[in-house]
Amino acid sequence: MRTVQYDRTAAVMYAKKWAFSRNRAYYDFSKIGGDCTNFASQCIFAGANQMNFTKDFGWYYKSANDRTASWTGVEYLYNFLTTNQGLGPFAKTVPIAEAEIGDIIQLGNQVGDFYHSPVVVGFARGQILLAAHTYDAYNKPLNSYSFATARAIHILGVRKSD
């Protein structure tokens, strides 16, 4: 296994292309709980180009019925990225101010339940700009969202098979 850089530009380019539409290669979960983490995973995959096919605990999408919970679930994505020791992207939680393009910001409520996973696509006038699905957005300032807490998931790199 070797570690390579996460292609942040590719992740942002994907977000820009698909923020207001849907890639037919992926199911649209908007009407059954939300599509935000599915979209975040697609963006991460565009920058990582490596899935982790570990049953139950990996991070992959083959179809709407053959995918891991981490591909579409907010907390599951966080858990996968921050604990992954195998193939695919891996990350750590950092202060919001340390987020970079291609990273994920997860928004939560007052009791710390996280419910939204927008992708960092830029910065302007001291603001983090985000892209998201469910309520489609691109270049939406973080401070325009209503949330009680937030965490930044900084992608450190990608492990690929040799």
CYANA upper distance limits for C-alpha pairs under 8 A (distance plus 0.5 A):
  1 MET  CA     87 LEU  CA      8.17
  1 MET  CA    159 ARG  CA      6.87
  1 MET  CA    160 LYS  CA      6.06
  1 MET  CA    161 SER  CA      5.03
  1 MET  CA    162 ASP  CA      5.70
  2 ARG  CA    159 ARG  CA      6.04
  2 ARG  CA    160 LYS  CA      5.92
  2 ARG  CA    161 SER  CA      6.88
  2 ARG  CA    162 ASP  CA      6.85
  3 THR  CA    157 GLY  CA      7.05
  3 THR  CA    158 VAL  CA      5.98
  3 THR  CA    159 ARG  CA      4.90
  3 THR  CA    160 LYS  CA      6.72
  4 VAL  CA    157 GLY  CA      6.37
  4 VAL  CA    158 VAL  CA      5.78
  4 VAL  CA    159 ARG  CA      6.83
  4 VAL  CA    160 LYS  CA      7.83
  5 GLN  CA     48 ALA  CA      8.47
  5 GLN  CA    156 LEU  CA      8.09
  5 GLN  CA    157 GLY  CA      5.38
  5 GLN  CA    158 VAL  CA      6.64
  6 TYR  CA     47 GLY  CA      6.02
  6 TYR  CA     48 ALA  CA      5.87
  6 TYR  CA     89 PRO  CA      8.03
  6 TYR  CA    155 ILE  CA      7.66
  6 TYR  CA    156 LEU  CA      7.62
  6 TYR  CA    157 GLY  CA      5.40
  6 TYR  CA    158 VAL  CA      6.37
  7 ASP  CA     11 ALA  CA      7.03
  7 ASP  CA     46 ALA  CA      8.29
  7 ASP  CA     47 GLY  CA      4.80
  7 ASP  CA     48 ALA  CA      6.87
  8 ARG  CA     12 VAL  CA      6.82
  8 ARG  CA     47 GLY  CA      6.20
  8 ARG  CA    101 ILE  CA      6.55
  8 ARG  CA    102 GLY  CA      5.26
  8 ARG  CA    103 ASP  CA      8.41
  9 THR  CA     13 MET  CA      6.56
  9 THR  CA     47 GLY  CA      7.75
  9 THR  CA    101 ILE  CA      8.07
  9 THR  CA    102 GLY  CA      7.68
 10 ALA  CA     14 TYR  CA      6.63
 10 ALA  CA     43 CYS  CA      8.42
 10 ALA  CA     46 ALA  CA      6.30
 10 ALA  CA     47 GLY  CA      5.53
 11 ALA  CA     15 ALA  CA      6.80
 11 ALA  CA     43 CYS  CA      5.18
 11 ALA  CA     44 ILE  CA      6.26
 11 ALA  CA     45 PHE  CA      7.91
 11 ALA  CA     46 ALA  CA      5.61
 11 ALA  CA     47 GLY  CA      5.04
 11 ALA  CA    102 GLY  CA      5.96
 12 VAL  CA     16 LYS  CA      6.63
 12 VAL  CA     43 CYS  CA      7.50
 12 VAL  CA    101 ILE  CA      7.39
 12 VAL  CA    102 GLY  CA      6.31
 12 VAL  CA    120 VAL  CA      8.21
 12 VAL  CA    121 VAL  CA      5.94
 13 MET  CA     17 LYS  CA      6.71
 14 TYR  CA     18 TRP  CA      6.66
 14 TYR  CA     42 GLN  CA      8.45
 14 TYR  CA     43 CYS  CA      6.30
 14 TYR  CA     46 ALA  CA      7.00
 15 ALA  CA     19 ALA  CA      5.89
 15 ALA  CA     43 CYS  CA      6.41
 15 ALA  CA    119 VAL  CA      8.20
 15 ALA  CA    121 VAL  CA      8.06
 15 ALA  CA    131 ALA  CA      6.90
 15 ALA  CA    132 ALA  CA      8.45
 15 ALA  CA    138 TYR  CA      8.23
 16 LYS  CA    131 ALA  CA      8.11
 16 LYS  CA    138 TYR  CA      7.28
 17 LYS  CA     21 SER  CA      8.45
 18 TRP  CA     22 ARG  CA      6.35
 18 TRP  CA     23 ASN  CA      7.13
 19 ALA  CA    131 ALA  CA      6.78
 19 ALA  CA    132 ALA  CA      6.77
 19 ALA  CA    133 HIS  CA      6.95
 19 ALA  CA    136 ASP  CA      6.55
 19 ALA  CA    137 ALA  CA      6.57
 19 ALA  CA    138 TYR  CA      6.54
 20 PHE  CA    133 HIS  CA      8.13
 20 PHE  CA    136 ASP  CA      6.16
 20 PHE  CA    137 ALA  CA      7.33
 20 PHE  CA    138 TYR  CA      8.33
 22 ARG  CA     26 TYR  CA      8.18
 22 ARG  CA     28 ASP  CA      7.51
 26 TYR  CA     63 SER  CA      7.40
 26 TYR  CA     64 ALA  CA      7.79
 27 TYR  CA     63 SER  CA      7.70
 27 TYR  CA     64 ALA  CA      6.20
 28 ASP  CA     35 ASP  CA      6.67
 29 PHE  CA     33 GLY  CA      6.93
 29 PHE  CA     34 GLY  CA      5.76
 29 PHE  CA     35 ASP  CA      5.12
 29 PHE  CA     38 ASN  CA      8.06
 30 SER  CA     34 GLY  CA      4.60
 30 SER  CA     35 ASP  CA      5.14
 30 SER  CA     36 CYS  CA      8.44
 30 SER  CA    133 HIS  CA      8.23
 30 SER  CA    134 THR  CA      5.65
 34 GLY  CA    133 HIS  CA      8.22
 34 GLY  CA    134 THR  CA      5.81
 35 ASP  CA     39 PHE  CA      6.61
 35 ASP  CA     72 THR  CA      7.81
 35 ASP  CA    133 HIS  CA      5.98
 35 ASP  CA    134 THR  CA      5.51
 36 CYS  CA     40 ALA  CA      6.64
 36 CYS  CA     72 THR  CA      8.17
 36 CYS  CA    116 HIS  CA      6.83
 36 CYS  CA    117 SER  CA      6.18
 36 CYS  CA    118 PRO  CA      7.05
 36 CYS  CA    132 ALA  CA      6.25
 36 CYS  CA    133 HIS  CA      5.06
 36 CYS  CA    134 THR  CA      6.11
 37 THR  CA     41 SER  CA      6.48
 37 THR  CA     71 TRP  CA      7.24
 37 THR  CA     72 THR  CA      5.31
 37 THR  CA     73 GLY  CA      6.54
 37 THR  CA     74 VAL  CA      6.39
 37 THR  CA     77 LEU  CA      8.09
 37 THR  CA    116 HIS  CA      7.60
 37 THR  CA    117 SER  CA      5.87
 37 THR  CA    118 PRO  CA      8.04
 38 ASN  CA     42 GLN  CA      6.77
 38 ASN  CA     71 TRP  CA      6.27
 38 ASN  CA     72 THR  CA      5.01
 38 ASN  CA     73 GLY  CA      8.23
 39 PHE  CA     43 CYS  CA      6.78
 39 PHE  CA    132 ALA  CA      7.42
 39 PHE  CA    133 HIS  CA      6.65
 40 ALA  CA     44 ILE  CA      6.67
 40 ALA  CA    104 ILE  CA      7.77
 40 ALA  CA    117 SER  CA      6.92
 40 ALA  CA    118 PRO  CA      6.89
 40 ALA  CA    119 VAL  CA      6.52
 40 ALA  CA    132 ALA  CA      7.87
 41 SER  CA     45 PHE  CA      6.46
 41 SER  CA     71 TRP  CA      6.26
 41 SER  CA     72 THR  CA      7.83
 42 GLN  CA     46 ALA  CA      6.70
 43 CYS  CA     47 GLY  CA      7.07
 43 CYS  CA    102 GLY  CA      8.05
 43 CYS  CA    119 VAL  CA      8.21
 44 ILE  CA     48 ALA  CA      6.45
 44 ILE  CA     89 PRO  CA      8.32
 44 ILE  CA    102 GLY  CA      7.56
 45 PHE  CA     49 ASN  CA      5.62
 45 PHE  CA     50 GLN  CA      7.01
 45 PHE  CA     51 MET  CA      7.68
 47 GLY  CA    102 GLY  CA      8.20
 48 ALA  CA     88 GLY  CA      7.41
 48 ALA  CA     89 PRO  CA      6.73
 48 ALA  CA    157 GLY  CA      8.40
 48 ALA  CA    158 VAL  CA      6.49
 49 ASN  CA     88 GLY  CA      8.46
 50 GLN  CA     87 LEU  CA      7.59
 50 GLN  CA     88 GLY  CA      5.47
 50 GLN  CA     89 PRO  CA      7.81
 50 GLN  CA    158 VAL  CA      7.88
 50 GLN  CA    159 ARG  CA      8.20
 50 GLN  CA    160 LYS  CA      7.07
 51 MET  CA     58 GLY  CA      8.37
 51 MET  CA     59 TRP  CA      6.35
 51 MET  CA     60 TYR  CA      5.73
 51 MET  CA     87 LEU  CA      7.32
 51 MET  CA     88 GLY  CA      5.62
 51 MET  CA     89 PRO  CA      8.33
 52 ASN  CA     58 GLY  CA      5.41
 52 ASN  CA     59 TRP  CA      5.40
 52 ASN  CA     60 TYR  CA      6.28
 52 ASN  CA     86 GLY  CA      7.74
 52 ASN  CA     87 LEU  CA      5.73
 52 ASN  CA     88 GLY  CA      5.90
 53 PHE  CA     58 GLY  CA      5.96
 53 PHE  CA     59 TRP  CA      6.86
 53 PHE  CA     60 TYR  CA      6.32
 54 THR  CA     58 GLY  CA      4.83
 54 THR  CA     59 TRP  CA      7.80
 55 LYS  CA     68 THR  CA      7.83
 56 ASP  CA     68 THR  CA      6.29
 56 ASP  CA     69 ALA  CA      7.76
 57 PHE  CA     68 THR  CA      7.57
 57 PHE  CA     70 SER  CA      8.07
 57 PHE  CA     80 PHE  CA      7.66
 58 GLY  CA     68 THR  CA      6.98
 58 GLY  CA     70 SER  CA      7.70
 58 GLY  CA     80 PHE  CA      7.43
 59 TRP  CA     67 ARG  CA      8.07
 59 TRP  CA     68 THR  CA      6.15
 59 TRP  CA     69 ALA  CA      8.22
 59 TRP  CA     70 SER  CA      6.08
 59 TRP  CA     71 TRP  CA      6.20
 59 TRP  CA     77 LEU  CA      8.36
 59 TRP  CA     80 PHE  CA      7.58
 59 TRP  CA     88 GLY  CA      8.20
 60 TYR  CA     67 ARG  CA      5.95
 60 TYR  CA     68 THR  CA      6.23
 60 TYR  CA     70 SER  CA      8.31
 60 TYR  CA     71 TRP  CA      6.63
 61 TYR  CA     66 ASP  CA      6.88
 61 TYR  CA     67 ARG  CA      4.81
 61 TYR  CA     68 THR  CA      7.25
 61 TYR  CA     71 TRP  CA      7.16
 62 LYS  CA     66 ASP  CA      5.87
 62 LYS  CA     67 ARG  CA      6.34
 63 SER  CA     67 ARG  CA      6.73
 67 ARG  CA     71 TRP  CA      7.22
 68 THR  CA     72 THR  CA      8.04
 69 ALA  CA     73 GLY  CA      5.98
 69 ALA  CA     76 TYR  CA      6.55
 69 ALA  CA     77 LEU  CA      8.11
 70 SER  CA     74 VAL  CA      7.81
 70 SER  CA     75 GLU  CA      8.08
 70 SER  CA     76 TYR  CA      4.78
 70 SER  CA     77 LEU  CA      4.69
 70 SER  CA     78 TYR  CA      8.20
 70 SER  CA     79 ASN  CA      8.24
 70 SER  CA     80 PHE  CA      6.89
 71 TRP  CA     76 TYR  CA      8.16
 71 TRP  CA     77 LEU  CA      6.74
 72 THR  CA     76 TYR  CA      8.28
 72 THR  CA     77 LEU  CA      7.71
 73 GLY  CA     77 LEU  CA      6.44
 74 VAL  CA     78 TYR  CA      6.98
 74 VAL  CA    106 GLN  CA      8.10
 74 VAL  CA    114 PHE  CA      7.12
 74 VAL  CA    115 TYR  CA      6.61
 74 VAL  CA    116 HIS  CA      7.01
 74 VAL  CA    117 SER  CA      6.89
 75 GLU  CA     79 ASN  CA      6.67
 75 GLU  CA    114 PHE  CA      7.20
 75 GLU  CA    115 TYR  CA      8.49
 76 TYR  CA     80 PHE  CA      6.58
 77 LEU  CA     81 LEU  CA      6.60
 78 TYR  CA     82 THR  CA      6.54
 78 TYR  CA    153 ILE  CA      7.92
 79 ASN  CA     83 THR  CA      6.49
 79 ASN  CA     84 ASN  CA      8.49
 80 PHE  CA     84 ASN  CA      5.92
 80 PHE  CA     90 PHE  CA      8.23
 81 LEU  CA     89 PRO  CA      6.96
 81 LEU  CA     90 PHE  CA      5.20
 81 LEU  CA     91 ALA  CA      5.60
 81 LEU  CA     92 LYS  CA      7.81
 81 LEU  CA    153 ILE  CA      8.46
 81 LEU  CA    155 ILE  CA      8.21
 82 THR  CA     90 PHE  CA      6.58
 82 THR  CA     91 ALA  CA      5.41
 82 THR  CA     92 LYS  CA      5.60
 82 THR  CA     93 THR  CA      7.70
 82 THR  CA    153 ILE  CA      8.37
 83 THR  CA     90 PHE  CA      7.73
 83 THR  CA     91 ALA  CA      8.23
 84 ASN  CA     88 GLY  CA      8.30
 84 ASN  CA     89 PRO  CA      8.02
 84 ASN  CA     90 PHE  CA      6.08
 84 ASN  CA     91 ALA  CA      8.42
 85 GLN  CA     90 PHE  CA      7.99
 86 GLY  CA    159 ARG  CA      7.28
 87 LEU  CA    158 VAL  CA      7.67
 87 LEU  CA    159 ARG  CA      5.24
 87 LEU  CA    160 LYS  CA      6.02
 87 LEU  CA    161 SER  CA      7.41
 88 GLY  CA    158 VAL  CA      5.59
 88 GLY  CA    159 ARG  CA      5.52
 88 GLY  CA    160 LYS  CA      6.88
 89 PRO  CA    155 ILE  CA      7.28
 89 PRO  CA    156 LEU  CA      8.03
 89 PRO  CA    157 GLY  CA      6.26
 89 PRO  CA    158 VAL  CA      4.68
 89 PRO  CA    159 ARG  CA      6.86
 90 PHE  CA    155 ILE  CA      6.28
 90 PHE  CA    156 LEU  CA      6.42
 90 PHE  CA    157 GLY  CA      6.40
 90 PHE  CA    158 VAL  CA      6.66
 90 PHE  CA    159 ARG  CA      8.28
 91 ALA  CA    153 ILE  CA      6.74
 91 ALA  CA    154 HIS  CA      5.79
 91 ALA  CA    155 ILE  CA      4.61
 91 ALA  CA    156 LEU  CA      5.51
 91 ALA  CA    157 GLY  CA      7.72
 92 LYS  CA    153 ILE  CA      6.20
 92 LYS  CA    154 HIS  CA      5.94
 92 LYS  CA    155 ILE  CA      7.16
 92 LYS  CA    156 LEU  CA      7.68
 93 THR  CA    151 ARG  CA      7.34
 93 THR  CA    152 ALA  CA      6.13
 93 THR  CA    153 ILE  CA      5.22
 93 THR  CA    154 HIS  CA      6.55
 94 VAL  CA     98 GLU  CA      6.70
 94 VAL  CA     99 ALA  CA      7.55
 94 VAL  CA    151 ARG  CA      7.79
 94 VAL  CA    152 ALA  CA      6.01
 94 VAL  CA    153 ILE  CA      6.84
 94 VAL  CA    154 HIS  CA      6.84
 95 PRO  CA     99 ALA  CA      7.67
 95 PRO  CA    151 ARG  CA      7.52
 95 PRO  CA    152 ALA  CA      6.74
 96 ILE  CA    105 ILE  CA      8.18
 96 ILE  CA    150 ALA  CA      8.12
 96 ILE  CA    151 ARG  CA      6.80
 96 ILE  CA    152 ALA  CA      5.69
 98 GLU  CA    152 ALA  CA      8.38
 99 ALA  CA    103 ASP  CA      6.69
 99 ALA  CA    104 ILE  CA      8.39
 99 ALA  CA    105 ILE  CA      8.48
 99 ALA  CA    120 VAL  CA      8.05
 99 ALA  CA    152 ALA  CA      6.55
 99 ALA  CA    153 ILE  CA      7.87
 99 ALA  CA    154 HIS  CA      6.61
100 GLU  CA    120 VAL  CA      7.21
100 GLU  CA    122 GLY  CA      8.40
100 GLU  CA    154 HIS  CA      7.64
101 ILE  CA    119 VAL  CA      8.20
101 ILE  CA    120 VAL  CA      5.35
101 ILE  CA    121 VAL  CA      5.50
101 ILE  CA    122 GLY  CA      6.30
102 GLY  CA    119 VAL  CA      6.64
102 GLY  CA    120 VAL  CA      5.87
102 GLY  CA    121 VAL  CA      6.73
102 GLY  CA    155 ILE  CA      8.32
103 ASP  CA    119 VAL  CA      6.43
103 ASP  CA    120 VAL  CA      5.94
103 ASP  CA    152 ALA  CA      7.66
103 ASP  CA    153 ILE  CA      6.39
103 ASP  CA    154 HIS  CA      5.69
103 ASP  CA    155 ILE  CA      6.49
104 ILE  CA    117 SER  CA      6.74
104 ILE  CA    118 PRO  CA      6.41
104 ILE  CA    119 VAL  CA      5.16
104 ILE  CA    120 VAL  CA      6.47
104 ILE  CA    152 ALA  CA      6.36
104 ILE  CA    153 ILE  CA      5.62
104 ILE  CA    154 HIS  CA      7.38
105 ILE  CA    117 SER  CA      6.30
105 ILE  CA    118 PRO  CA      6.18
105 ILE  CA    119 VAL  CA      6.81
105 ILE  CA    120 VAL  CA      7.44
105 ILE  CA    150 ALA  CA      7.18
105 ILE  CA    151 ARG  CA      6.13
105 ILE  CA    152 ALA  CA      4.99
105 ILE  CA    153 ILE  CA      6.67
106 GLN  CA    114 PHE  CA      6.83
106 GLN  CA    115 TYR  CA      7.65
106 GLN  CA    116 HIS  CA      5.93
106 GLN  CA    117 SER  CA      5.07
106 GLN  CA    118 PRO  CA      7.11
106 GLN  CA    150 ALA  CA      6.01
106 GLN  CA    151 ARG  CA      5.82
106 GLN  CA    152 ALA  CA      6.92
106 GLN  CA    153 ILE  CA      8.20
107 LEU  CA    114 PHE  CA      5.91
107 LEU  CA    115 TYR  CA      6.51
107 LEU  CA    116 HIS  CA      5.69
107 LEU  CA    117 SER  CA      7.20
107 LEU  CA    147 PHE  CA      6.54
107 LEU  CA    148 ALA  CA      8.05
107 LEU  CA    149 THR  CA      6.44
107 LEU  CA    150 ALA  CA      4.96
107 LEU  CA    151 ARG  CA      7.23
108 GLY  CA    112 GLY  CA      6.03
108 GLY  CA    113 ASP  CA      5.68
108 GLY  CA    114 PHE  CA      4.28
108 GLY  CA    115 TYR  CA      6.13
108 GLY  CA    116 HIS  CA      7.65
108 GLY  CA    147 PHE  CA      6.40
108 GLY  CA    148 ALA  CA      6.42
108 GLY  CA    149 THR  CA      5.47
108 GLY  CA    150 ALA  CA      6.30
109 ASN  CA    113 ASP  CA      6.05
109 ASN  CA    114 PHE  CA      6.95
109 ASN  CA    115 TYR  CA      8.22
109 ASN  CA    147 PHE  CA      6.41
109 ASN  CA    148 ALA  CA      5.35
109 ASN  CA    149 THR  CA      6.60
110 GLN  CA    148 ALA  CA      5.67
110 GLN  CA    149 THR  CA      7.32
112 GLY  CA    149 THR  CA      7.34
114 PHE  CA    150 ALA  CA      8.43
117 SER  CA    132 ALA  CA      7.83
118 PRO  CA    130 LEU  CA      6.37
118 PRO  CA    131 ALA  CA      6.07
118 PRO  CA    132 ALA  CA      5.24
118 PRO  CA    133 HIS  CA      8.19
119 VAL  CA    130 LEU  CA      5.81
119 VAL  CA    131 ALA  CA      5.70
119 VAL  CA    132 ALA  CA      6.92
120 VAL  CA    128 ILE  CA      7.26
120 VAL  CA    129 LEU  CA      6.38
120 VAL  CA    130 LEU  CA      5.14
120 VAL  CA    131 ALA  CA      7.07
121 VAL  CA    128 ILE  CA      8.35
121 VAL  CA    129 LEU  CA      6.19
121 VAL  CA    130 LEU  CA      5.85
121 VAL  CA    131 ALA  CA      6.88
121 VAL  CA    138 TYR  CA      8.25
121 VAL  CA    139 ASN  CA      7.17
122 GLY  CA    128 ILE  CA      6.66
122 GLY  CA    129 LEU  CA      5.43
122 GLY  CA    130 LEU  CA      7.51
122 GLY  CA    139 ASN  CA      7.47
123 PHE  CA    127 GLN  CA      5.97
123 PHE  CA    128 ILE  CA      5.22
123 PHE  CA    129 LEU  CA      5.87
124 ALA  CA    128 ILE  CA      7.28
124 ALA  CA    129 LEU  CA      7.62
127 GLN  CA    141 PRO  CA      6.56
127 GLN  CA    142 LEU  CA      7.27
127 GLN  CA    143 ASN  CA      7.94
128 ILE  CA    141 PRO  CA      6.19
128 ILE  CA    142 LEU  CA      6.06
129 LEU  CA    138 TYR  CA      8.09
129 LEU  CA    139 ASN  CA      5.16
129 LEU  CA    140 LYS  CA      5.61
129 LEU  CA    141 PRO  CA      5.00
129 LEU  CA    142 LEU  CA      6.52
130 LEU  CA    137 ALA  CA      7.74
130 LEU  CA    138 TYR  CA      6.40
130 LEU  CA    139 ASN  CA      5.62
130 LEU  CA    140 LYS  CA      5.51
130 LEU  CA    141 PRO  CA      6.67
130 LEU  CA    142 LEU  CA      7.02
131 ALA  CA    136 ASP  CA      7.88
131 ALA  CA    137 ALA  CA      5.53
131 ALA  CA    138 TYR  CA      4.64
131 ALA  CA    139 ASN  CA      6.50
131 ALA  CA    140 LYS  CA      7.03
132 ALA  CA    136 ASP  CA      5.85
132 ALA  CA    137 ALA  CA      5.61
132 ALA  CA    138 TYR  CA      7.17
133 HIS  CA    137 ALA  CA      7.14
140 LYS  CA    144 SER  CA      7.62
141 PRO  CA    145 TYR  CA      8.03
